[in-house]
Amino acid sequence: MRFDLVDLQLFIAVAETRSITNGAAKVHLALASASERIKGLEAALGVSLLTRGRRGVELTPAGESLLDHARVVIHNVDTMRGDLLAYASGAKATIRFLANTSGLSEYLPKALAVFLSQHPHISIGVEERESSDIARAILTGSADLGLAAEHALADNIERIPFSEDRLVLVAARGDELANRRQVAFSEVVERDFVGLLSSIALHSHVSGHAARLGARLRFRARLNNFDAIGQLVAAGIGIAVMPEVAAKRCARSMKINVIRIRDSWANRRLVICARSFKSLPRPAQQLSEHLRKSASR
């Protein structure tokens, strides 16, 4: 069975737009040609891929399966093309890497610095995402590697343990919470908070758990790094949620105390994840091995 890359690109476009007409336009094909290609694909596979209706098309179970595989194939072809063009022009191979807020701010910089210094012909495009978004990107093939909270990953995503990543509460030393060893999040959702910018993944994670308690967190200030947040907390502006490793680092130089959050969602484990480590391009395999060794130290 042979697959045409144009057919796969067309099918992805049709699936994403839920329309053969719009899908055809997206890949610059005439409607009649696109329709024949979809029919030919269904005939070759012997299954119906789309359910056609007045308002567009819906994917059949077989269509959903093909969409997942088609995205991976096109991603791999694009990666191959990009890497080969990069080598031809003397540039570097690029690894697409997604990480959650904790991983990106507290764990990765040192590890990536060592790796990049050892591999001058490799570059890494790092993007911050929520762990659930990282999981989806890994499954659809739009990222090579991820560093995410393990609880957000599906069973069919491979993972390597990296570090514990407990979320904690920080409060000024004069605050009524300062001498508490632990606190339930429901006890503090009505307090004033200092938090991260809304575009940062951890903000969405914490705000989401507040929403599940029927609360909307009240932020006195939003900043883009944990050191700045710690300074405002020390000044009594509000309390904050941050990774324990960042909180303890800030507490060494700021007048803040660290309080454990009793809720289970605050106890997280970070893992390096991929759809298949063996199927990764060589540079991504080298990075995953480097991170595995970094985690074991």
Backbone bond lengths (Angstrom), bond angles and torsions (degrees), N, CA, C in turn:
res aa  C-N    CA-C-N  psi(-1)  N-CA   C-N-CA  omega(-1)  CA-C   N-CA-C  phi
1 M - - - 1.464 - - 1.522 109.62 -
2 R 1.316 117.45 126.08 1.456 122.01 -178.51 1.531 110.41 -110.82
3 F 1.323 115.09 143.38 1.460 120.23 179.55 1.520 109.41 -119.37
4 D 1.312 114.88 135.70 1.456 122.61 176.87 1.526 107.98 -90.97
5 L 1.332 117.67 129.59 1.463 120.87 -179.19 1.524 111.66 -61.70
6 V 1.334 116.87 -34.15 1.467 119.90 177.52 1.521 110.04 -63.53
7 D 1.355 116.43 -40.69 1.464 119.98 177.39 1.525 110.99 -60.79
8 L 1.321 116.39 -42.92 1.469 120.04 -179.08 1.526 110.64 -67.21
9 Q 1.332 117.29 -41.87 1.465 119.76 177.17 1.523 111.31 -62.97
10 L 1.326 116.09 -40.23 1.462 120.40 177.01 1.516 111.08 -63.14
11 F 1.336 116.60 -44.78 1.464 119.46 -178.19 1.523 111.04 -62.94
12 I 1.324 117.83 -41.18 1.469 121.03 177.02 1.526 110.09 -60.44
13 A 1.324 116.95 -44.40 1.470 121.13 -179.51 1.519 111.13 -64.03
14 V 1.327 117.49 -41.52 1.466 121.12 178.04 1.527 110.33 -64.54
15 A 1.344 116.37 -43.02 1.465 120.37 -179.52 1.524 111.33 -63.92
16 E 1.329 117.16 -39.40 1.466 120.62 -177.51 1.521 112.25 -74.16
17 T 1.323 117.50 -32.00 1.471 120.42 -178.98 1.525 112.37 -95.34
18 R 1.356 115.79 -11.41 1.477 122.10 -177.00 1.538 110.83 57.33
19 S 1.339 114.80 34.73 1.458 119.21 -178.02 1.524 109.52 -157.63
20 I 1.344 117.20 129.74 1.465 119.96 176.41 1.523 109.51 -67.87
21 T 1.330 116.73 -39.51 1.463 120.53 179.37 1.522 111.44 -60.22
22 N 1.334 116.75 -51.24 1.465 120.64 -178.69 1.525 111.61 -69.20
23 G 1.333 116.03 -36.06 1.462 119.72 177.51 1.513 111.30 -63.27
24 A 1.340 115.88 -42.65 1.458 120.31 178.34 1.531 111.08 -61.17
25 A 1.325 115.89 -43.56 1.464 120.27 179.56 1.528 111.31 -62.99
26 K 1.312 116.09 -36.69 1.467 121.35 -177.32 1.523 111.94 -64.48
27 V 1.353 116.34 -34.16 1.467 119.53 179.97 1.532 111.57 -105.44
28 H 1.330 115.54 12.91 1.467 122.22 173.45 1.531 113.01 62.91
29 L 1.340 115.97 46.56 1.457 122.02 175.06 1.521 109.25 -117.38
30 A 1.325 116.53 150.36 1.464 120.37 173.03 1.517 108.74 -68.85
31 L 1.327 117.19 148.61 1.460 121.78 -177.14 1.522 111.53 -57.40
32 A 1.328 117.38 -44.74 1.466 120.47 -178.44 1.525 111.10 -61.55
33 S 1.340 116.12 -41.98 1.461 120.76 179.09 1.524 111.06 -65.36
34 A 1.340 116.11 -42.27 1.468 120.44 179.88 1.520 110.83 -63.56
35 S 1.334 116.40 -43.36 1.456 120.69 -179.87 1.523 111.08 -61.01
36 E 1.341 116.84 -42.25 1.461 120.89 179.24 1.531 110.85 -66.57
37 R 1.314 116.84 -37.63 1.466 119.66 178.81 1.523 111.57 -64.75
38 I 1.334 117.51 -41.73 1.465 120.81 178.32 1.536 110.06 -63.92
39 K 1.336 116.48 -44.15 1.471 120.43 178.28 1.526 110.52 -62.40
40 G 1.319 116.93 -40.16 1.458 120.74 178.65 1.519 112.11 -65.19
41 L 1.334 116.04 -37.89 1.463 120.81 177.94 1.525 110.41 -64.86
42 E 1.334 117.02 -43.42 1.465 121.08 178.20 1.527 111.07 -64.46
43 A 1.328 116.41 -39.28 1.464 119.84 179.22 1.524 111.24 -66.08
44 A 1.337 116.65 -41.47 1.463 120.71 -179.50 1.522 111.71 -65.24
45 L 1.338 115.96 -36.77 1.463 120.56 -178.80 1.527 112.36 -84.84
46 G 1.326 116.28 -21.89 1.461 120.14 -179.16 1.507 113.89 75.49
47 V 1.320 117.57 21.79 1.469 121.61 179.11 1.524 109.23 -139.71
48 S 1.321 116.41 158.14 1.458 121.74 173.97 1.520 108.49 -85.33
49 L 1.315 115.87 128.84 1.475 121.20 -177.92 1.520 112.67 -100.18
50 L 1.340 116.42 -25.78 1.457 121.46 -175.59 1.516 111.00 -131.42
51 T 1.316 115.43 145.88 1.460 121.77 168.90 1.516 106.77 -105.48
52 R 1.312 116.70 116.07 1.455 121.12 -174.44 1.522 110.72 -91.26
53 G 1.324 116.42 137.56 1.459 121.88 179.01 1.516 110.99 -144.22
54 R 1.337 116.20 179.03 1.467 120.49 -178.87 1.516 112.34 -63.59
55 R 1.323 116.70 -32.45 1.466 120.49 -175.11 1.525 112.47 -96.98
56 G 1.323 116.35 11.87 1.458 118.81 179.44 1.513 111.77 127.89
57 V 1.310 116.68 -151.06 1.453 121.15 -177.64 1.526 110.03 -126.10
58 E 1.329 115.29 153.74 1.463 122.49 173.54 1.521 107.93 -124.92
59 L 1.322 116.83 147.05 1.455 120.95 -179.89 1.523 111.04 -78.24
60 T 1.329 116.24 137.05 1.458 121.29 170.07 1.527 107.35 -78.33
61 P 1.335 119.38 169.72 1.473 120.16 174.99 1.533 112.10 -54.10
62 A 1.343 116.78 -39.66 1.461 119.78 177.61 1.528 110.19 -65.16
63 G 1.334 116.75 -37.46 1.456 120.94 178.02 1.516 112.11 -64.80
64 E 1.339 117.30 -40.07 1.465 121.44 177.09 1.523 110.35 -61.36
65 S 1.338 115.88 -41.94 1.465 119.93 179.28 1.522 110.94 -64.86
66 L 1.334 116.69 -44.86 1.462 119.97 179.11 1.524 110.77 -62.22
67 L 1.333 117.31 -38.98 1.461 120.62 -179.80 1.525 111.10 -58.96
68 D 1.337 117.08 -45.27 1.469 120.35 178.77 1.521 111.14 -59.40
69 H 1.332 115.89 -47.18 1.467 119.59 -178.10 1.529 111.36 -68.99
70 A 1.328 117.25 -38.92 1.459 120.88 -178.74 1.523 110.87 -63.09
71 R 1.333 116.84 -40.42 1.468 119.94 178.89 1.519 111.16 -62.14
72 V 1.330 116.40 -41.23 1.468 120.18 179.00 1.525 110.48 -64.48
73 V 1.341 116.49 -44.93 1.463 120.65 -179.73 1.526 110.84 -60.30
74 I 1.338 116.92 -49.86 1.464 120.50 -178.63 1.525 111.11 -63.84
75 H 1.342 116.55 -39.66 1.469 120.21 177.05 1.521 110.67 -59.60
76 N 1.345 116.51 -45.33 1.459 119.98 -178.46 1.524 111.56 -66.25
77 V 1.337 116.71 -38.60 1.457 120.17 177.69 1.528 110.17 -64.78
78 D 1.336 116.94 -43.67 1.469 120.54 178.46 1.526 111.21 -62.47
79 T 1.348 115.35 -40.22 1.465 120.00 178.30 1.519 110.73 -63.17
80 M 1.339 115.88 -45.65 1.467 120.33 178.32 1.520 110.87 -59.74
81 R 1.336 116.32 -46.85 1.455 120.40 -179.02 1.527 110.90 -61.53
82 G 1.330 115.34 -46.07 1.462 119.32 -178.56 1.517 112.54 -64.27
83 D 1.339 116.64 -43.02 1.459 119.84 -179.35 1.527 111.32 -65.09
84 L 1.331 117.04 -42.70 1.454 119.75 -178.49 1.525 111.50 -67.78
85 L 1.339 116.52 -39.43 1.459 119.62 176.42 1.525 110.67 -64.13
86 A 1.351 114.40 -38.64 1.467 118.53 179.46 1.526 110.74 -63.61
87 Y 1.344 117.19 -43.40 1.456 120.12 178.73 1.526 110.77 -64.06
88 A 1.344 116.05 -39.27 1.456 120.38 -178.88 1.528 111.90 -63.67
89 S 1.327 116.17 -30.75 1.467 120.21 -178.89 1.519 112.86 -96.43
90 G 1.338 116.01 4.72 1.454 120.17 179.08 1.510 113.79 81.95
91 A 1.324 117.36 9.21 1.468 120.55 179.55 1.526 110.39 -86.59
92 K 1.335 116.45 -167.31 1.454 121.84 -173.56 1.524 112.28 -108.82
93 A 1.340 115.42 155.58 1.462 120.22 170.13 1.523 107.97 -71.83
94 T 1.332 116.64 143.05 1.467 120.90 -177.19 1.519 110.80 -117.17
95 I 1.321 115.70 132.97 1.468 122.69 176.02 1.516 108.06 -101.56
96 R 1.331 116.69 129.01 1.464 120.92 176.95 1.526 108.44 -91.37
97 F 1.332 115.74 114.21 1.460 121.86 -170.72 1.528 109.50 -128.61
98 L 1.322 117.30 127.93 1.461 122.56 177.00 1.528 109.12 -111.60
99 A 1.339 116.68 143.13 1.466 120.49 179.66 1.522 109.66 -144.24
100 N 1.338 116.17 148.91 1.461 118.81 175.21 1.529 109.40 -78.77
101 T 1.323 116.64 176.15 1.469 120.93 -172.60 1.522 112.27 -58.94
102 S 1.325 116.66 -46.36 1.463 120.14 -178.15 1.517 111.22 -61.54
103 G 1.339 115.08 -47.19 1.453 119.00 -178.77 1.509 112.15 -61.06
104 L 1.332 115.92 -43.15 1.459 120.64 -175.63 1.518 111.98 -70.08
105 S 1.316 117.13 -37.44 1.469 119.27 -174.17 1.520 113.90 -89.47
106 E 1.331 116.92 -30.97 1.460 118.89 -170.48 1.524 115.22 -112.25
107 Y 1.303 118.58 -29.88 1.460 120.48 -170.45 1.526 114.47 -110.56
108 L 1.321 117.27 -36.02 1.461 120.13 -169.69 1.527 116.66 -80.00
109 P 1.337 119.52 -38.53 1.480 118.15 -171.59 1.522 114.43 -50.74
110 K 1.320 118.37 -48.32 1.463 120.83 -177.79 1.519 111.12 -66.21
111 A 1.360 116.27 -44.59 1.464 120.45 -178.55 1.523 111.18 -64.08
112 L 1.332 117.00 -41.29 1.462 120.51 -179.60 1.529 111.48 -69.30
113 A 1.319 116.13 -35.98 1.467 119.71 179.01 1.519 110.83 -60.93
114 V 1.330 116.27 -43.92 1.466 120.47 178.92 1.527 110.51 -64.02
115 F 1.341 116.61 -45.63 1.469 121.10 -178.39 1.522 111.26 -61.73
116 L 1.333 116.86 -46.95 1.463 120.54 -177.10 1.531 111.94 -66.47
117 S 1.308 117.01 -33.44 1.466 119.45 177.82 1.526 110.75 -69.13
118 Q 1.337 116.68 -28.61 1.469 121.39 179.98 1.527 112.23 -85.47
119 H 1.345 117.21 -17.79 1.463 121.48 -176.67 1.540 109.54 -130.08
120 P 1.303 117.63 78.31 1.475 121.01 -174.85 1.533 114.41 -65.48
121 H 1.336 118.39 -15.77 1.466 120.17 -178.87 1.539 112.37 -99.10
122 I 1.327 116.21 12.32 1.470 121.10 177.78 1.521 108.98 -120.50
123 S 1.317 116.87 137.11 1.462 121.46 172.01 1.521 108.49 -122.02
124 I 1.315 116.22 158.77 1.468 121.32 -175.62 1.522 108.98 -128.29
125 G 1.329 116.17 123.73 1.451 121.21 173.18 1.516 108.83 -95.30
126 V 1.328 116.99 104.44 1.465 121.71 -176.32 1.521 109.55 -101.41
127 E 1.330 115.70 132.94 1.463 120.98 179.28 1.527 109.03 -132.59
128 E 1.328 115.75 139.12 1.463 120.04 179.53 1.523 110.32 -85.88
129 R 1.331 116.08 132.77 1.462 122.07 177.00 1.535 108.79 -145.20
130 E 1.328 116.40 160.97 1.459 120.53 168.33 1.517 108.99 -67.49
131 S 1.331 116.89 153.06 1.457 120.51 -176.49 1.526 112.37 -58.97
132 S 1.335 117.87 -37.82 1.467 120.39 179.58 1.525 110.94 -65.87
133 D 1.341 117.37 -35.87 1.465 121.06 176.80 1.525 110.94 -68.73
134 I 1.332 115.65 -36.46 1.470 120.10 177.39 1.519 109.65 -62.40
135 A 1.330 116.46 -43.50 1.462 120.50 179.50 1.520 111.32 -58.56
136 R 1.336 116.95 -44.64 1.469 120.32 179.62 1.527 111.24 -64.87
137 A 1.324 116.68 -40.30 1.463 120.21 -179.38 1.522 111.47 -65.74
138 I 1.320 116.96 -38.10 1.461 120.51 177.92 1.526 110.37 -64.66
139 L 1.336 116.79 -43.80 1.466 120.58 -178.90 1.518 112.67 -66.17
140 T 1.326 117.05 -36.21 1.469 120.25 -178.31 1.525 112.33 -86.30
141 G 1.340 117.17 -4.61 1.456 119.56 177.63 1.505 115.34 81.72
142 S 1.332 118.63 12.08 1.459 120.23 -179.84 1.523 112.72 -86.01
143 A 1.333 117.56 0.31 1.465 122.39 173.38 1.522 108.10 -143.36
144 D 1.329 116.29 149.94 1.461 120.53 178.57 1.526 110.95 -81.73
145 L 1.323 115.72 -49.88 1.468 122.28 -175.17 1.519 110.23 -133.37
146 G 1.324 115.52 157.05 1.450 120.41 174.98 1.516 110.77 -140.04
147 L 1.321 116.22 157.03 1.469 122.72 169.89 1.516 104.85 -124.56
148 A 1.332 116.62 109.12 1.463 120.76 -169.18 1.519 110.77 -143.01
149 A 1.339 114.85 165.25 1.460 120.74 173.66 1.524 108.48 -70.68
150 E 1.313 116.93 130.12 1.471 121.26 -171.77 1.520 112.94 -61.12
151 H 1.335 117.74 -33.07 1.461 120.07 -175.88 1.526 112.73 -62.54
152 A 1.339 117.66 -20.19 1.464 120.92 -177.07 1.524 113.01 -87.44
153 L 1.329 117.38 -4.76 1.464 120.79 -173.77 1.524 112.26 -92.44
154 A 1.328 115.49 141.74 1.462 120.98 173.90 1.528 108.99 -74.74
155 D 1.331 115.68 160.94 1.464 120.51 -176.93 1.523 113.00 -63.15
156 N 1.339 117.17 -26.77 1.462 119.41 -176.46 1.531 113.28 -88.57
157 I 1.330 116.94 12.11 1.467 121.16 172.88 1.528 108.24 -100.67
158 E 1.329 116.69 126.51 1.458 120.11 178.93 1.523 109.64 -76.24
159 R 1.330 116.17 148.92 1.460 119.21 -178.25 1.524 111.71 -147.59
160 I 1.346 114.83 153.84 1.460 123.52 175.36 1.527 107.11 -125.26
161 P 1.326 119.30 126.17 1.468 120.32 179.26 1.529 111.45 -57.29
162 F 1.344 115.51 137.96 1.465 119.77 -178.73 1.526 111.93 -120.85
163 S 1.337 118.25 -55.06 1.465 119.95 179.45 1.522 110.91 -165.95
164 E 1.315 115.85 160.82 1.458 121.16 169.66 1.528 107.92 -76.48
165 D 1.319 116.79 147.13 1.470 119.89 -175.82 1.535 109.77 -143.16
166 R 1.323 115.94 63.63 1.466 120.54 -179.58 1.526 110.68 -69.38
167 L 1.328 116.65 136.98 1.456 121.56 171.98 1.519 108.80 -93.50
168 V 1.332 116.43 137.95 1.461 121.71 -177.45 1.520 109.66 -131.90
169 L 1.324 114.24 168.22 1.456 121.61 174.85 1.522 108.20 -100.44
170 V 1.326 117.21 141.32 1.468 120.21 173.39 1.526 108.47 -121.68
171 A 1.330 114.77 141.67 1.466 121.46 -179.04 1.520 109.30 -142.08
172 A 1.323 116.45 154.61 1.468 120.87 176.84 1.523 109.29 -61.55
173 R 1.309 117.36 150.50 1.466 121.41 -175.51 1.523 112.92 -63.26
174 G 1.328 116.78 -22.56 1.465 119.35 177.45 1.521 113.02 -90.40
175 D 1.322 118.35 -0.65 1.463 122.31 -177.91 1.516 110.80 -73.17
176 E 1.338 116.99 152.62 1.466 121.36 179.75 1.524 112.61 -62.84
177 L 1.327 117.75 -20.98 1.462 121.16 179.54 1.526 112.88 -86.06
178 A 1.311 117.40 -14.24 1.460 122.19 -167.93 1.520 114.01 -56.06
179 N 1.333 117.81 -33.35 1.460 120.60 -177.32 1.529 113.49 -95.75
180 R 1.328 116.18 5.34 1.469 120.08 176.15 1.521 109.40 -79.47
181 R 1.327 117.95 143.02 1.464 121.16 176.07 1.522 110.92 -84.06
182 Q 1.328 116.00 -33.92 1.463 119.96 178.45 1.522 109.56 -152.05
183 V 1.319 115.89 161.67 1.459 121.12 -177.27 1.526 108.42 -150.92
184 A 1.323 116.82 145.13 1.459 121.31 172.43 1.525 108.27 -79.32
185 F 1.313 117.00 140.74 1.462 120.43 -177.67 1.526 111.03 -60.77
186 S 1.325 117.12 -31.46 1.469 120.95 -179.61 1.525 111.89 -63.01
187 E 1.343 117.46 -21.96 1.466 121.47 -179.68 1.525 112.40 -75.55
188 V 1.336 117.26 -18.56 1.463 119.10 -170.75 1.531 114.17 -121.14
189 V 1.338 117.94 -0.73 1.470 119.02 -174.30 1.528 113.53 -64.89
190 E 1.321 117.82 -18.05 1.472 120.34 178.69 1.522 112.35 -90.57
191 R 1.338 117.41 -2.39 1.462 121.20 -179.16 1.531 110.92 -78.23
192 D 1.336 116.63 165.59 1.464 121.53 170.77 1.530 108.80 -75.63
193 F 1.330 116.09 138.12 1.460 121.46 -178.36 1.530 110.92 -119.52
194 V 1.306 113.80 154.58 1.466 122.48 164.33 1.515 104.81 -113.91
195 G 1.334 116.96 128.59 1.453 118.73 -173.21 1.511 113.82 -139.79
196 L 1.322 113.63 -174.58 1.452 121.72 178.20 1.525 110.39 -85.17
197 L 1.319 116.50 162.74 1.460 121.26 175.10 1.524 109.98 -58.96
198 S 1.320 117.16 148.74 1.466 121.19 -176.11 1.515 112.38 -63.40
199 S 1.335 118.14 -19.46 1.459 121.13 179.24 1.522 112.70 -80.30
200 I 1.319 117.45 -8.91 1.463 121.68 -177.86 1.522 109.42 -91.49
201 A 1.342 115.85 136.51 1.467 121.80 -169.25 1.528 113.41 -57.86
202 L 1.325 118.84 -41.46 1.457 120.50 -176.40 1.522 111.92 -63.14
203 H 1.337 117.54 -31.23 1.466 120.53 176.66 1.530 110.35 -58.91
204 S 1.325 116.40 -46.10 1.472 120.59 -179.93 1.521 110.66 -64.46
205 H 1.320 116.52 -38.18 1.473 120.85 -179.23 1.523 110.89 -62.85
206 V 1.317 116.86 -49.46 1.469 121.16 -177.41 1.528 110.30 -69.25
207 S 1.326 117.47 -44.10 1.462 120.83 179.70 1.527 111.17 -62.14
208 G 1.323 116.31 -34.33 1.461 120.23 178.01 1.511 112.46 -63.95
209 H 1.319 117.48 -39.82 1.464 120.10 178.21 1.526 111.52 -70.63
210 A 1.317 117.20 -31.93 1.467 120.06 174.06 1.524 109.80 -65.13
211 A 1.340 116.47 -41.96 1.468 120.75 -179.82 1.524 111.16 -61.71
212 R 1.334 116.74 -34.97 1.469 120.00 178.41 1.527 111.68 -66.37
213 L 1.333 115.41 -20.93 1.468 120.61 175.66 1.524 111.39 -92.26
214 G 1.329 116.37 4.89 1.463 120.73 -179.89 1.510 113.37 78.46
215 A 1.326 116.84 22.51 1.469 120.28 -176.76 1.527 110.66 -123.79
216 R 1.307 114.76 155.13 1.457 121.50 172.88 1.518 107.76 -120.88
217 L 1.339 116.24 118.31 1.456 119.92 -174.57 1.529 111.39 -63.92
218 R 1.322 114.88 141.04 1.463 122.11 -179.37 1.537 108.31 -103.48
219 F 1.340 116.13 109.99 1.457 121.16 -176.21 1.527 111.04 -98.76
220 R 1.335 115.09 122.97 1.461 120.08 173.65 1.517 110.95 -76.30
221 A 1.325 115.34 -31.11 1.473 120.24 -179.96 1.519 108.95 -155.95
222 R 1.331 115.21 150.07 1.467 121.87 175.63 1.524 108.28 -128.32
223 L 1.316 116.15 129.71 1.456 121.55 -177.36 1.522 109.54 -129.94
224 N 1.337 116.36 175.53 1.461 118.17 -174.23 1.514 115.12 -107.42
225 N 1.363 118.00 8.16 1.474 118.73 175.67 1.521 110.48 -153.51
226 F 1.327 115.27 158.43 1.459 120.89 -173.41 1.525 113.17 -71.38
227 D 1.322 118.18 -30.67 1.473 119.66 178.52 1.523 110.98 -63.85
228 A 1.329 116.63 -42.56 1.465 120.07 178.14 1.521 110.91 -65.69
229 I 1.326 116.56 -39.50 1.472 120.42 177.37 1.521 110.06 -61.99
230 G 1.334 116.73 -44.09 1.462 120.63 -179.65 1.519 112.47 -59.52
231 Q 1.319 117.25 -38.43 1.475 120.92 179.96 1.525 111.39 -64.53
232 L 1.344 116.86 -40.44 1.466 119.35 179.01 1.524 111.14 -71.33
233 V 1.331 116.86 -35.71 1.464 119.64 176.38 1.522 109.61 -63.33
234 A 1.329 116.77 -44.11 1.473 121.01 179.77 1.531 110.95 -60.39
235 A 1.323 117.13 -29.46 1.468 121.30 179.37 1.522 112.48 -82.92
236 G 1.341 117.02 0.41 1.459 120.65 176.28 1.516 114.56 82.79
237 I 1.326 117.77 17.67 1.468 120.77 -178.39 1.522 111.46 -73.14
238 G 1.310 117.21 -32.35 1.464 121.71 179.85 1.510 110.05 178.00
239 I 1.338 116.12 -179.26 1.452 121.05 174.94 1.529 107.91 -100.57
240 A 1.342 117.04 170.72 1.458 119.52 -177.39 1.513 110.80 -150.31
241 V 1.328 115.73 155.94 1.466 123.10 172.46 1.520 107.25 -108.58
242 M 1.323 116.12 130.14 1.459 120.03 177.25 1.526 110.19 -152.71
243 P 1.319 118.90 164.78 1.461 120.79 177.04 1.526 110.60 -60.79
244 E 1.328 117.13 144.04 1.455 121.31 -176.62 1.520 112.03 -58.78
245 V 1.348 117.32 -38.54 1.463 119.70 -178.84 1.526 110.52 -63.16
246 A 1.339 118.01 -37.78 1.463 121.26 177.88 1.524 110.32 -72.66
247 A 1.335 116.73 -39.80 1.467 120.73 -178.67 1.527 111.19 -63.11
248 K 1.335 116.85 -43.70 1.469 119.99 -179.43 1.524 110.77 -68.38
249 R 1.320 116.61 -35.19 1.462 119.26 176.72 1.523 110.42 -64.24
250 C 1.322 117.22 -44.73 1.469 120.97 179.27 1.525 111.35 -65.68
251 A 1.335 116.03 -37.55 1.469 120.33 -176.65 1.530 112.20 -65.12
252 R 1.336 117.06 -21.92 1.464 119.38 179.57 1.527 112.30 -69.59
253 S 1.339 116.59 -23.74 1.465 118.88 -177.40 1.529 113.19 -124.07
254 M 1.337 117.55 -1.69 1.463 121.46 -177.73 1.531 109.97 -127.37
255 K 1.322 115.62 155.25 1.466 120.30 -178.51 1.528 110.50 -85.71
256 I 1.335 113.61 70.11 1.464 120.30 177.90 1.515 109.05 -132.07
257 N 1.325 116.12 154.79 1.464 122.09 175.06 1.518 109.59 -115.62
258 V 1.322 115.47 151.04 1.463 122.85 -178.10 1.527 109.34 -104.55
259 I 1.334 116.70 126.70 1.474 122.01 -179.01 1.522 108.71 -123.27
260 R 1.307 117.06 129.97 1.461 119.88 179.72 1.532 111.26 -70.90
261 I 1.324 115.70 143.56 1.467 121.52 174.27 1.526 107.80 -93.03
262 R 1.334 116.22 125.77 1.463 121.49 -173.00 1.535 112.30 -71.36
263 D 1.330 118.24 -25.44 1.461 121.88 -174.34 1.532 111.39 -63.72
264 S 1.339 116.01 143.57 1.463 120.97 -175.71 1.534 112.65 -62.83
265 W 1.351 117.34 -30.08 1.461 119.03 -177.75 1.523 113.13 -65.93
266 A 1.336 116.49 -16.31 1.462 119.78 -179.55 1.524 112.43 -79.96
267 N 1.333 117.31 -15.34 1.464 121.38 -179.97 1.529 108.85 -96.57
268 R 1.305 117.15 102.35 1.456 121.51 -173.71 1.530 110.56 -122.44
269 R 1.328 114.59 155.78 1.459 120.48 172.77 1.520 108.72 -123.50
270 L 1.316 116.13 125.52 1.460 120.65 177.82 1.522 109.99 -84.36
271 V 1.340 115.53 137.67 1.459 120.84 178.33 1.525 109.72 -133.69
272 I 1.314 116.33 150.35 1.455 122.35 169.34 1.526 105.94 -82.65
273 C 1.321 118.28 130.61 1.460 119.55 -174.19 1.522 112.16 -132.26
274 A 1.332 114.33 152.15 1.464 122.10 178.13 1.514 107.66 -156.60
275 R 1.309 116.12 158.45 1.471 119.72 175.29 1.522 109.36 -64.81
276 S 1.318 117.02 -42.99 1.466 123.26 175.14 1.514 107.61 -157.48
277 F 1.337 117.09 115.87 1.458 120.35 -178.25 1.525 111.14 -63.97
278 K 1.339 117.50 -35.74 1.461 120.84 -179.12 1.525 112.26 -68.14
279 S 1.337 116.88 -26.76 1.468 120.93 -177.70 1.526 113.28 -90.40
280 L 1.312 117.52 -1.68 1.461 120.68 -178.97 1.526 111.05 -68.38
281 P 1.329 118.00 150.23 1.469 119.93 169.93 1.525 109.29 -57.51
282 R 1.319 116.58 152.36 1.461 121.28 -175.35 1.536 113.54 -51.87
283 P 1.348 119.94 -45.67 1.469 118.60 179.45 1.529 113.13 -59.36
284 A 1.336 117.20 -39.77 1.467 120.36 179.35 1.525 110.89 -68.01
285 Q 1.338 117.22 -35.13 1.459 119.86 175.14 1.523 110.88 -63.12
286 Q 1.330 115.74 -40.33 1.465 119.71 179.23 1.527 110.85 -64.16
287 L 1.344 116.97 -40.23 1.460 120.00 179.15 1.517 111.10 -67.04
288 S 1.323 117.97 -43.62 1.466 120.01 -179.14 1.523 110.51 -62.39
289 E 1.336 117.29 -38.01 1.466 120.36 178.09 1.525 110.73 -67.76
290 H 1.313 116.79 -39.32 1.468 120.40 177.62 1.526 110.81 -62.71
291 L 1.338 117.23 -43.42 1.457 120.59 179.53 1.525 111.34 -66.97
292 R 1.338 116.19 -36.51 1.474 119.45 177.16 1.522 110.30 -61.44
293 K 1.328 116.33 -43.94 1.465 119.53 179.03 1.522 111.52 -68.31
294 S 1.329 116.73 -36.21 1.478 120.14 177.69 1.518 110.82 -62.81
295 A 1.338 116.08 -38.33 1.465 120.52 -178.31 1.511 111.94 -68.43
296 S 1.335 117.73 -29.36 1.474 121.14 -175.55 1.510 112.52 -83.85
297 R 1.339 116.60 -7.41 1.468 119.33 -179.04 1.507 112.07 -81.13
